[in-house]
Amino acid sequence: MYFSKKTMEPLQEEPTLVWMCSDEGCLCWMRNNFSFEETPTCPICHSAMVKNTRMLPVLSNNTSM
């Protein structure tokens, strides 16, 4: 018998808008299109969050706000 591992295709990534915590000690971040508020606060340390970009796998958010 011959068992082989299937090769996984690399995930497609694109620059994505995210909210990042402004506190340097906190690593919390969230995608912009998955946040519930116009300007969110960090759910972990309750600091202000700032906009930034990251290279992330492509996801779609089909909920309408």
PDB file of N, CA, C and O in Angstrom, chain B, residues numbered from 101:
ATOM      1  N   MET B 101       0.830  -1.179   0.000  1.00  0.00           N
ATOM      2  CA  MET B 101       0.000   0.000   0.000  1.00  0.00           C
ATOM      3  C   MET B 101       0.875   1.242   0.000  1.00  0.00           C
ATOM      4  O   MET B 101       1.982   1.244   0.538  1.00  0.00           O
ATOM      5  N   TYR B 102       0.362   2.287  -0.607  1.00  0.00           N
ATOM      6  CA  TYR B 102       1.090   3.543  -0.691  1.00  0.00           C
ATOM      7  C   TYR B 102       0.186   4.668  -0.204  1.00  0.00           C
ATOM      8  O   TYR B 102      -0.885   4.911  -0.761  1.00  0.00           O
ATOM      9  N   PHE B 103       0.632   5.341   0.834  1.00  0.00           N
ATOM     10  CA  PHE B 103      -0.116   6.473   1.367  1.00  0.00           C
ATOM     11  C   PHE B 103       0.696   7.733   1.118  1.00  0.00           C
ATOM     12  O   PHE B 103       1.877   7.797   1.459  1.00  0.00           O
ATOM     13  N   SER B 104       0.080   8.704   0.541  1.00  0.00           N
ATOM     14  CA  SER B 104       0.790   9.966   0.302  1.00  0.00           C
ATOM     15  C   SER B 104      -0.009  11.120   0.897  1.00  0.00           C
ATOM     16  O   SER B 104      -1.239  11.106   0.934  1.00  0.00           O
ATOM     17  N   LYS B 105       0.723  12.097   1.351  1.00  0.00           N
ATOM     18  CA  LYS B 105       0.066  13.298   1.848  1.00  0.00           C
ATOM     19  C   LYS B 105      -0.307  14.171   0.674  1.00  0.00           C
ATOM     20  O   LYS B 105       0.483  14.366  -0.249  1.00  0.00           O
ATOM     21  N   LYS B 106      -1.506  14.691   0.716  1.00  0.00           N
ATOM     22  CA  LYS B 106      -1.926  15.604  -0.334  1.00  0.00           C
ATOM     23  C   LYS B 106      -1.241  16.940  -0.099  1.00  0.00           C
ATOM     24  O   LYS B 106      -1.167  17.421   1.032  1.00  0.00           O
ATOM     25  N   THR B 107      -0.752  17.523  -1.154  1.00  0.00           N
ATOM     26  CA  THR B 107      -0.124  18.828  -1.021  1.00  0.00           C
ATOM     27  C   THR B 107      -1.216  19.882  -0.875  1.00  0.00           C
ATOM     28  O   THR B 107      -2.182  19.917  -1.638  1.00  0.00           O
ATOM     29  N   MET B 108      -1.039  20.716   0.098  1.00  0.00           N
ATOM     30  CA  MET B 108      -2.016  21.778   0.332  1.00  0.00           C
ATOM     31  C   MET B 108      -1.663  22.990  -0.512  1.00  0.00           C
ATOM     32  O   MET B 108      -0.499  23.377  -0.615  1.00  0.00           O
ATOM     33  N   GLU B 109      -2.679  23.576  -1.110  1.00  0.00           N
ATOM     34  CA  GLU B 109      -2.460  24.782  -1.879  1.00  0.00           C
ATOM     35  C   GLU B 109      -2.273  25.951  -0.920  1.00  0.00           C
ATOM     36  O   GLU B 109      -2.947  26.013   0.108  1.00  0.00           O
ATOM     37  N   PRO B 110      -1.376  26.876  -1.234  1.00  0.00           N
ATOM     38  CA  PRO B 110      -1.192  28.030  -0.347  1.00  0.00           C
ATOM     39  C   PRO B 110      -2.450  28.906  -0.353  1.00  0.00           C
ATOM     40  O   PRO B 110      -3.105  29.063  -1.383  1.00  0.00           O
ATOM     41  N   LEU B 111      -2.769  29.466   0.803  1.00  0.00           N
ATOM     42  CA  LEU B 111      -3.936  30.338   0.913  1.00  0.00           C
ATOM     43  C   LEU B 111      -3.658  31.665   0.233  1.00  0.00           C
ATOM     44  O   LEU B 111      -2.565  32.221   0.343  1.00  0.00           O
ATOM     45  N   GLN B 112      -4.655  32.158  -0.465  1.00  0.00           N
ATOM     46  CA  GLN B 112      -4.536  33.459  -1.113  1.00  0.00           C
ATOM     47  C   GLN B 112      -4.632  34.542  -0.052  1.00  0.00           C
ATOM     48  O   GLN B 112      -5.589  34.567   0.722  1.00  0.00           O
ATOM     49  N   GLU B 113      -3.645  35.443  -0.007  1.00  0.00           N
ATOM     50  CA  GLU B 113      -3.644  36.530   0.962  1.00  0.00           C
ATOM     51  C   GLU B 113      -3.744  37.860   0.247  1.00  0.00           C
ATOM     52  O   GLU B 113      -3.314  38.000  -0.898  1.00  0.00           O
ATOM     53  N   GLU B 114      -4.319  38.839   0.937  1.00  0.00           N
ATOM     54  CA  GLU B 114      -4.426  40.185   0.388  1.00  0.00           C
ATOM     55  C   GLU B 114      -4.283  41.188   1.528  1.00  0.00           C
ATOM     56  O   GLU B 114      -4.549  40.847   2.680  1.00  0.00           O
ATOM     57  N   PRO B 115      -3.866  42.425   1.228  1.00  0.00           N
ATOM     58  CA  PRO B 115      -3.802  43.447   2.275  1.00  0.00           C
ATOM     59  C   PRO B 115      -5.222  43.728   2.787  1.00  0.00           C
ATOM     60  O   PRO B 115      -6.128  44.013   2.005  1.00  0.00           O
ATOM     61  N   THR B 116      -5.397  43.644   4.096  1.00  0.00           N
ATOM     62  CA  THR B 116      -6.714  43.763   4.712  1.00  0.00           C
ATOM     63  C   THR B 116      -6.690  44.843   5.782  1.00  0.00           C
ATOM     64  O   THR B 116      -5.752  44.911   6.576  1.00  0.00           O
ATOM     65  N   LEU B 117      -7.717  45.687   5.809  1.00  0.00           N
ATOM     66  CA  LEU B 117      -7.830  46.689   6.870  1.00  0.00           C
ATOM     67  C   LEU B 117      -8.160  46.006   8.191  1.00  0.00           C
ATOM     68  O   LEU B 117      -9.070  45.180   8.261  1.00  0.00           O
ATOM     69  N   VAL B 118      -7.419  46.356   9.232  1.00  0.00           N
ATOM     70  CA  VAL B 118      -7.646  45.794  10.559  1.00  0.00           C
ATOM     71  C   VAL B 118      -7.608  46.907  11.596  1.00  0.00           C
ATOM     72  O   VAL B 118      -7.058  47.981  11.354  1.00  0.00           O
ATOM     73  N   TRP B 119      -8.196  46.636  12.746  1.00  0.00           N
ATOM     74  CA  TRP B 119      -8.079  47.488  13.924  1.00  0.00           C
ATOM     75  C   TRP B 119      -7.060  46.835  14.844  1.00  0.00           C
ATOM     76  O   TRP B 119      -7.195  45.657  15.175  1.00  0.00           O
ATOM     77  N   MET B 120      -6.034  47.588  15.267  1.00  0.00           N
ATOM     78  CA  MET B 120      -5.015  47.080  16.173  1.00  0.00           C
ATOM     79  C   MET B 120      -5.054  47.888  17.463  1.00  0.00           C
ATOM     80  O   MET B 120      -5.304  49.094  17.448  1.00  0.00           O
ATOM     81  N   CYS B 121      -4.803  47.210  18.578  1.00  0.00           N
ATOM     82  CA  CYS B 121      -4.806  47.876  19.881  1.00  0.00           C
ATOM     83  C   CYS B 121      -3.648  48.869  19.945  1.00  0.00           C
ATOM     84  O   CYS B 121      -2.543  48.566  19.494  1.00  0.00           O
ATOM     85  N   SER B 122      -3.897  50.052  20.504  1.00  0.00           N
ATOM     86  CA  SER B 122      -2.861  51.077  20.601  1.00  0.00           C
ATOM     87  C   SER B 122      -1.895  50.822  21.759  1.00  0.00           C
ATOM     88  O   SER B 122      -0.818  51.417  21.798  1.00  0.00           O
ATOM     89  N   ASP B 123      -2.257  49.958  22.693  1.00  0.00           N
ATOM     90  CA  ASP B 123      -1.379  49.606  23.809  1.00  0.00           C
ATOM     91  C   ASP B 123      -0.284  48.666  23.298  1.00  0.00           C
ATOM     92  O   ASP B 123      -0.587  47.616  22.732  1.00  0.00           O
ATOM     93  N   GLU B 124       0.985  49.036  23.493  1.00  0.00           N
ATOM     94  CA  GLU B 124       2.095  48.238  22.965  1.00  0.00           C
ATOM     95  C   GLU B 124       2.185  46.857  23.600  1.00  0.00           C
ATOM     96  O   GLU B 124       2.711  45.937  22.974  1.00  0.00           O
ATOM     97  N   GLY B 125       1.691  46.682  24.818  1.00  0.00           N
ATOM     98  CA  GLY B 125       1.741  45.397  25.490  1.00  0.00           C
ATOM     99  C   GLY B 125       0.633  44.445  25.076  1.00  0.00           C
ATOM    100  O   GLY B 125       0.688  43.260  25.405  1.00  0.00           O
ATOM    101  N   CYS B 126      -0.366  44.934  24.366  1.00  0.00           N
ATOM    102  CA  CYS B 126      -1.512  44.125  23.955  1.00  0.00           C
ATOM    103  C   CYS B 126      -1.362  43.740  22.484  1.00  0.00           C
ATOM    104  O   CYS B 126      -1.002  44.579  21.659  1.00  0.00           O
ATOM    105  N   LEU B 127      -1.633  42.494  22.155  1.00  0.00           N
ATOM    106  CA  LEU B 127      -1.495  42.002  20.779  1.00  0.00           C
ATOM    107  C   LEU B 127      -2.831  41.854  20.062  1.00  0.00           C
ATOM    108  O   LEU B 127      -2.888  41.255  18.988  1.00  0.00           O
ATOM    109  N   CYS B 128      -3.900  42.385  20.631  1.00  0.00           N
ATOM    110  CA  CYS B 128      -5.240  42.220  20.082  1.00  0.00           C
ATOM    111  C   CYS B 128      -5.403  42.988  18.765  1.00  0.00           C
ATOM    112  O   CYS B 128      -4.915  44.108  18.619  1.00  0.00           O
ATOM    113  N   TRP B 129      -6.104  42.357  17.807  1.00  0.00           N
ATOM    114  CA  TRP B 129      -6.465  43.001  16.552  1.00  0.00           C
ATOM    115  C   TRP B 129      -7.718  42.326  16.011  1.00  0.00           C
ATOM    116  O   TRP B 129      -8.041  41.204  16.401  1.00  0.00           O
ATOM    117  N   MET B 130      -8.425  43.009  15.113  1.00  0.00           N
ATOM    118  CA  MET B 130      -9.610  42.434  14.460  1.00  0.00           C
ATOM    119  C   MET B 130      -9.749  43.024  13.066  1.00  0.00           C
ATOM    120  O   MET B 130      -9.316  44.144  12.795  1.00  0.00           O
ATOM    121  N   ARG B 131     -10.360  42.246  12.200  1.00  0.00           N
ATOM    122  CA  ARG B 131     -10.613  42.731  10.843  1.00  0.00           C
ATOM    123  C   ARG B 131     -11.618  43.876  10.901  1.00  0.00           C
ATOM    124  O   ARG B 131     -12.541  43.867  11.714  1.00  0.00           O
ATOM    125  N   ASN B 132     -11.426  44.857  10.029  1.00  0.00           N
ATOM    126  CA  ASN B 132     -12.306  46.015   9.993  1.00  0.00           C
ATOM    127  C   ASN B 132     -13.739  45.616   9.660  1.00  0.00           C
ATOM    128  O   ASN B 132     -14.671  46.137  10.271  1.00  0.00           O
ATOM    129  N   ASN B 133     -13.940  44.712   8.715  1.00  0.00           N
ATOM    130  CA  ASN B 133     -15.302  44.361   8.313  1.00  0.00           C
ATOM    131  C   ASN B 133     -15.971  43.374   9.274  1.00  0.00           C
ATOM    132  O   ASN B 133     -17.115  42.983   9.043  1.00  0.00           O
ATOM    133  N   PHE B 134     -15.288  42.964  10.342  1.00  0.00           N
ATOM    134  CA  PHE B 134     -15.899  42.114  11.355  1.00  0.00           C
ATOM    135  C   PHE B 134     -16.112  42.865  12.676  1.00  0.00           C
ATOM    136  O   PHE B 134     -16.541  42.259  13.658  1.00  0.00           O
ATOM    137  N   SER B 135     -15.823  44.153  12.719  1.00  0.00           N
ATOM    138  CA  SER B 135     -16.042  44.916  13.947  1.00  0.00           C
ATOM    139  C   SER B 135     -17.485  45.410  13.989  1.00  0.00           C
ATOM    140  O   SER B 135     -18.102  45.650  12.951  1.00  0.00           O
ATOM    141  N   PHE B 136     -18.013  45.559  15.202  1.00  0.00           N
ATOM    142  CA  PHE B 136     -19.405  45.967  15.373  1.00  0.00           C
ATOM    143  C   PHE B 136     -19.560  47.471  15.562  1.00  0.00           C
ATOM    144  O   PHE B 136     -20.667  47.996  15.442  1.00  0.00           O
ATOM    145  N   GLU B 137     -18.462  48.170  15.856  1.00  0.00           N
ATOM    146  CA  GLU B 137     -18.534  49.603  16.128  1.00  0.00           C
ATOM    147  C   GLU B 137     -17.752  50.386  15.084  1.00  0.00           C
ATOM    148  O   GLU B 137     -16.874  49.846  14.411  1.00  0.00           O
ATOM    149  N   GLU B 138     -18.085  51.664  14.960  1.00  0.00           N
ATOM    150  CA  GLU B 138     -17.383  52.536  14.019  1.00  0.00           C
ATOM    151  C   GLU B 138     -15.917  52.715  14.431  1.00  0.00           C
ATOM    152  O   GLU B 138     -15.023  52.631  13.588  1.00  0.00           O
ATOM    153  N   THR B 139     -15.669  52.961  15.711  1.00  0.00           N
ATOM    154  CA  THR B 139     -14.314  53.026  16.261  1.00  0.00           C
ATOM    155  C   THR B 139     -14.289  52.153  17.517  1.00  0.00           C
ATOM    156  O   THR B 139     -14.625  52.628  18.601  1.00  0.00           O
ATOM    157  N   PRO B 140     -13.898  50.892  17.385  1.00  0.00           N
ATOM    158  CA  PRO B 140     -13.965  49.957  18.512  1.00  0.00           C
ATOM    159  C   PRO B 140     -12.894  50.203  19.573  1.00  0.00           C
ATOM    160  O   PRO B 140     -11.870  50.836  19.316  1.00  0.00           O
ATOM    161  N   THR B 141     -13.161  49.687  20.767  1.00  0.00           N
ATOM    162  CA  THR B 141     -12.161  49.656  21.825  1.00  0.00           C
ATOM    163  C   THR B 141     -11.693  48.211  21.965  1.00  0.00           C
ATOM    164  O   THR B 141     -12.409  47.277  21.605  1.00  0.00           O
ATOM    165  N   CYS B 142     -10.499  48.045  22.484  1.00  0.00           N
ATOM    166  CA  CYS B 142      -9.926  46.713  22.611  1.00  0.00           C
ATOM    167  C   CYS B 142     -10.759  45.875  23.580  1.00  0.00           C
ATOM    168  O   CYS B 142     -11.008  46.310  24.704  1.00  0.00           O
ATOM    169  N   PRO B 143     -11.193  44.684  23.168  1.00  0.00           N
ATOM    170  CA  PRO B 143     -12.005  43.849  24.056  1.00  0.00           C
ATOM    171  C   PRO B 143     -11.191  43.239  25.197  1.00  0.00           C
ATOM    172  O   PRO B 143     -11.768  42.745  26.166  1.00  0.00           O
ATOM    173  N   ILE B 144      -9.865  43.265  25.098  1.00  0.00           N
ATOM    174  CA  ILE B 144      -9.021  42.671  26.131  1.00  0.00           C
ATOM    175  C   ILE B 144      -8.602  43.704  27.177  1.00  0.00           C
ATOM    176  O   ILE B 144      -8.816  43.496  28.371  1.00  0.00           O
ATOM    177  N   CYS B 145      -8.001  44.827  26.732  1.00  0.00           N
ATOM    178  CA  CYS B 145      -7.479  45.809  27.696  1.00  0.00           C
ATOM    179  C   CYS B 145      -8.266  47.119  27.702  1.00  0.00           C
ATOM    180  O   CYS B 145      -7.958  48.009  28.495  1.00  0.00           O
ATOM    181  N   HIS B 146      -9.271  47.259  26.841  1.00  0.00           N
ATOM    182  CA  HIS B 146     -10.162  48.425  26.762  1.00  0.00           C
ATOM    183  C   HIS B 146      -9.444  49.708  26.354  1.00  0.00           C
ATOM    184  O   HIS B 146      -9.903  50.799  26.692  1.00  0.00           O
ATOM    185  N   SER B 147      -8.329  49.601  25.635  1.00  0.00           N
ATOM    186  CA  SER B 147      -7.634  50.769  25.084  1.00  0.00           C
ATOM    187  C   SER B 147      -8.250  51.122  23.736  1.00  0.00           C
ATOM    188  O   SER B 147      -9.043  50.359  23.184  1.00  0.00           O
ATOM    189  N   ALA B 148      -7.879  52.279  23.219  1.00  0.00           N
ATOM    190  CA  ALA B 148      -8.347  52.680  21.892  1.00  0.00           C
ATOM    191  C   ALA B 148      -7.679  51.808  20.837  1.00  0.00           C
ATOM    192  O   ALA B 148      -6.579  51.298  21.048  1.00  0.00           O
ATOM    193  N   MET B 149      -8.348  51.641  19.704  1.00  0.00           N
ATOM    194  CA  MET B 149      -7.786  50.860  18.604  1.00  0.00           C
ATOM    195  C   MET B 149      -7.545  51.784  17.419  1.00  0.00           C
ATOM    196  O   MET B 149      -8.282  52.750  17.219  1.00  0.00           O
ATOM    197  N   VAL B 150      -6.518  51.488  16.636  1.00  0.00           N
ATOM    198  CA  VAL B 150      -6.161  52.300  15.482  1.00  0.00           C
ATOM    199  C   VAL B 150      -6.193  51.429  14.229  1.00  0.00           C
ATOM    200  O   VAL B 150      -5.973  50.220  14.299  1.00  0.00           O
ATOM    201  N   LYS B 151      -6.473  52.057  13.071  1.00  0.00           N
ATOM    202  CA  LYS B 151      -6.531  51.323  11.805  1.00  0.00           C
ATOM    203  C   LYS B 151      -5.126  51.021  11.310  1.00  0.00           C
ATOM    204  O   LYS B 151      -4.201  51.812  11.494  1.00  0.00           O
ATOM    205  N   ASN B 152      -4.984  49.862  10.679  1.00  0.00           N
ATOM    206  CA  ASN B 152      -3.724  49.429  10.102  1.00  0.00           C
ATOM    207  C   ASN B 152      -4.053  48.403   9.021  1.00  0.00           C
ATOM    208  O   ASN B 152      -5.225  48.090   8.814  1.00  0.00           O
ATOM    209  N   THR B 153      -3.056  47.879   8.336  1.00  0.00           N
ATOM    210  CA  THR B 153      -3.279  46.833   7.347  1.00  0.00           C
ATOM    211  C   THR B 153      -2.384  45.641   7.655  1.00  0.00           C
ATOM    212  O   THR B 153      -1.301  45.793   8.219  1.00  0.00           O
ATOM    213  N   ARG B 154      -2.851  44.448   7.277  1.00  0.00           N
ATOM    214  CA  ARG B 154      -2.110  43.197   7.425  1.00  0.00           C
ATOM    215  C   ARG B 154      -2.364  42.341   6.201  1.00  0.00           C
ATOM    216  O   ARG B 154      -3.400  42.455   5.547  1.00  0.00           O
ATOM    217  N   MET B 155      -1.406  41.485   5.902  1.00  0.00           N
ATOM    218  CA  MET B 155      -1.592  40.491   4.852  1.00  0.00           C
ATOM    219  C   MET B 155      -2.289  39.294   5.485  1.00  0.00           C
ATOM    220  O   MET B 155      -1.695  38.585   6.298  1.00  0.00           O
ATOM    221  N   LEU B 156      -3.559  39.064   5.113  1.00  0.00           N
ATOM    222  CA  LEU B 156      -4.368  38.010   5.707  1.00  0.00           C
ATOM    223  C   LEU B 156      -5.046  37.168   4.641  1.00  0.00           C
ATOM    224  O   LEU B 156      -5.258  37.642   3.525  1.00  0.00           O
ATOM    225  N   PRO B 157      -5.389  35.930   4.963  1.00  0.00           N
ATOM    226  CA  PRO B 157      -6.161  35.120   4.005  1.00  0.00           C
ATOM    227  C   PRO B 157      -7.501  35.778   3.703  1.00  0.00           C
ATOM    228  O   PRO B 157      -8.078  36.459   4.550  1.00  0.00           O
ATOM    229  N   VAL B 158      -7.977  35.567   2.505  1.00  0.00           N
ATOM    230  CA  VAL B 158      -9.223  36.182   2.048  1.00  0.00           C
ATOM    231  C   VAL B 158     -10.402  35.540   2.760  1.00  0.00           C
ATOM    232  O   VAL B 158     -10.546  34.318   2.739  1.00  0.00           O
ATOM    233  N   LEU B 159     -11.246  36.350   3.389  1.00  0.00           N
ATOM    234  CA  LEU B 159     -12.491  35.923   4.011  1.00  0.00           C
ATOM    235  C   LEU B 159     -13.589  36.869   3.565  1.00  0.00           C
ATOM    236  O   LEU B 159     -13.323  38.030   3.254  1.00  0.00           O
ATOM    237  N   SER B 160     -14.812  36.385   3.531  1.00  0.00           N
ATOM    238  CA  SER B 160     -15.920  37.276   3.196  1.00  0.00           C
ATOM    239  C   SER B 160     -16.902  37.292   4.364  1.00  0.00           C
ATOM    240  O   SER B 160     -17.201  36.260   4.965  1.00  0.00           O
ATOM    241  N   ASN B 161     -17.388  38.480   4.666  1.00  0.00           N
ATOM    242  CA  ASN B 161     -18.376  38.684   5.708  1.00  0.00           C
ATOM    243  C   ASN B 161     -19.691  39.010   5.022  1.00  0.00           C
ATOM    244  O   ASN B 161     -19.848  40.101   4.476  1.00  0.00           O
ATOM    245  N   ASN B 162     -20.629  38.087   5.042  1.00  0.00           N
ATOM    246  CA  ASN B 162     -21.879  38.251   4.314  1.00  0.00           C
ATOM    247  C   ASN B 162     -22.991  38.883   5.137  1.00  0.00           C
ATOM    248  O   ASN B 162     -24.118  38.996   4.654  1.00  0.00           O
ATOM    249  N   THR B 163     -22.707  39.294   6.357  1.00  0.00           N
ATOM    250  CA  THR B 163     -23.740  39.937   7.170  1.00  0.00           C
ATOM    251  C   THR B 163     -23.843  41.395   6.775  1.00  0.00           C
ATOM    252  O   THR B 163     -22.836  42.033   6.465  1.00  0.00           O
ATOM    253  N   SER B 164     -25.028  41.914   6.786  1.00  0.00           N
ATOM    254  CA  SER B 164     -25.217  43.332   6.452  1.00  0.00           C
ATOM    255  C   SER B 164     -25.445  44.114   7.728  1.00  0.00           C
ATOM    256  O   SER B 164     -26.115  43.652   8.652  1.00  0.00           O
ATOM    257  N   MET B 165     -24.884  45.292   7.761  1.00  0.00           N
ATOM    258  CA  MET B 165     -25.024  46.145   8.955  1.00  0.00           C
ATOM    259  C   MET B 165     -25.876  47.324   8.649  1.00  0.00           C
ATOM    260  O   MET B 165     -26.112  48.158   9.523  1.00  0.00           O
TER     261      MET B 165
END
